[in-house]
Amino acid sequence: MILRRPANDAVPHELDHFSLPEPGAIDGLTWYAAKSKPRGERKAVTQLRERGFEVWLPARTEWKRNRLTKGRERVESPLIAGYMFLGLQEGQALYFALQAESVAGVIGWGGQARTIPSGFVGMLRMRQASGEFDETDRKRDIYRPGAVVKVANDGPYRDQIGCIVKVDRRGMVQLMIHEALRWKVPVHVDDLELVTTTANAA
């Protein structure tokens, strides 16, 4: 259930939308999951911060192709589309947060807004800070054509060792697992382990 905001207007401004909260800022706040209007996460963050609220918009980082330059760019986007964490200090009113133009409401049940445990917010913050949500080709920088790798998933090619032939921009690898037969199979980089020994593909 989403508790809707009352009608009110606000003027949006741009800020550093994806900045992580300080570790110590998480404890001591009462957290809610706020929902923005469609594609309005950044405006909602701006408007809530202008009202003095602590807001965290979890982000994932990925490569995207620039339509003009045709080059790759690191782009941050919301980890959970349409949602952000809203932290209230003692004395702050949730009603005032709901007046932000781009805030559609907060998550609740039975007509009541429900809090999010600070431990959950902190855990998610730690995961983002450690780079877990960074998808910017870190593995593709390692798994280049010619690298010898082992398939590490539970699929039909599990434990097969092969040589990478090609890697596309989605992270799909063309893996040669039998040179004589020219046997190539598609595997994602997330399902590979780099072979650090002198082992060669079959």
Secondary structure, 3 states (H helix, E strand, C coil): CEEECCCCCCCCCCCCCCCCCCHHHHCCCEEEEEEECCCCHHHHHHHHHHCCCEEECCEEEEEEECCCCCCEEEEEEECCCCEEEEEECCCCCHHHHHCCCCEEEEEEECCEECEECHHHHHHHHHHHHCCCCECCCHHHHHCCCCCEEEECCCCCCCCCEEEEEEECCCCEEEEEEECCCCEEEEEEHHHEEECCCCCCCC
